[in-house]
Amino acid sequence: VHRYDVESDILAQAIVDYARDRLRLDPVPLDGSRSWADLTAAVGEMITPDGLGGVEVLGIFDKLLSRACISVDHPRNLSFIPAAPTKAAALFDLVVGASSVYAGSWLEGAGAVYAENQALRWLSDLAGFPPEAGGVFVQGGTLGNLSALVAARHTMQSRRTVAGRGAEPTRWRVACGSDAHSSVQAATRVMGVDVLVVPVGADGRLTGAALARALDAADTDIRDSVFAVVATAGTTQFGIVDDIRGIVDVAHERGIWAHIDGAYGLAALAAESVRHLFDGVAAADSFIVDPHKWLFAPFDACALIYRDPALARSAHAQKAGYLEVLESPDAWNPADYAIGLSRRARGLPFWFSLAAHGTRAYSAAVEKSLATAQAAADQIRALPYVELVRDPQLSVVVLRRLNWAPENYYEWTDKLLQAGFAFVTPTVHEGETVTRFAIVNPCTETADIAAILATMA
Ligand SMILES: *Cc1c(COP(=O)(O)O)cnc(C)c1O
């Protein structure tokens, strides 16, 4: 099974053909979920003592399993945050898989890490971070936020020790807005720390002033226990960008780490038309952005970048006798910057596509989604039976269908998916069920939006 033989060659051809055919489809089939029982009846047990043969298994994946997965790159898949990998990025993922690269350390993965770091550098420069900034591609925004917060707490602990500020608080705290992503709460649960939830304004934004008020109103021991503030650069629900400048300033006045969660929204740093919304990012201590969301990379990749990577290294680097060989002053070991040790060079598909197409193509593709979102908002304003819940800031459009009960939304979602036409899920905002278009695919046209809206009439 480890030698390249005739069978491997036949399989190689079949797999390359499969990949080529999938990438060629335009549009891709939307496909849909199937129940466990249904899949068991159709597919059944495939792991056997003697094996079924690669071509046979690939055929079952092609005909049955892949079709029981909703295509995230369908232009009318507007649910959650979908994805739209470039062909170059998707193809290069095959190369990464074939190359047996260990990308946790410079010693083993220098070439891959060098390339990944170029992609991180582009993002870091877009954010206005200094030349010494850097980080790592992790699995997703959830691990990115967790890793940044662990570095923030470690930094605060060391500073307190050095300053002789004595005992740690009984519970550390992270401050964030009431619309921060659920992964911030998840990270604090893992870390065993509390959250100081600061209310957002009527416009959905967390401001520096609200943060300062919340900190000032808190008891001294609570105020002293806040080691990080998370500002959201594009909420998942609405695409709202917090008052980043104000939040970072208030955090820094008080010696608190400022982390920017831009998993979805910071991709729009590449778009000249909305760059001003992110004013203040350059002063933050860390940020994340997911190339698998709005930067056209396949799952899974989150860029996690620190202003001062040495702080992250001292929090995250694992120490062991067998790892000492990896330590050298100019070795950039990605594993030192996040939770995790072994890692796939998951930043490479993004790097390859950026290098192949150039950054201008990325700016244009992000601008395209922004324009489609504005066009969607215009269409909604013009129709009598729907209305915007808020004006979109980035590329998420939330709308209500007048006179629909929650079950109408769910039935409508099922109907569109079953027809293989679109995938648009409901969401709940302030107790009300509404629906939401998350537009990150440059192939989503205003005609697609019009066709979806027509089905709500
Ligand atoms: C999607 C998202 C996350 C979580 O990212 P994953 O890659 O899904 O783990 C965190 N924050 C925001 C704002 C997001 O949109």
The ligand as a Gaussian input file, in Angstrom:
#p B3LYP/6-31G(d) Opt

LIG

0 1
 C      -16.738000      32.446000      11.864000
 C      -16.335000      33.353000      12.957000
 C      -15.553000      32.882000      14.017000
 C      -15.189000      31.428000      14.163000
 O      -14.376000      31.028000      13.128000
 P      -14.244000      29.464000      12.745000
 O      -13.280000      29.504000      11.619000
 O      -15.625000      29.037000      12.323000
 O      -13.773000      28.754000      13.954000
 C      -15.134000      33.785000      14.965000
 N      -15.486000      35.082000      14.888000
 C      -16.253000      35.566000      13.880000
 C      -16.586000      37.023000      13.859000
 C      -16.706000      34.713000      12.876000
 O      -17.460000      35.182000      11.889000

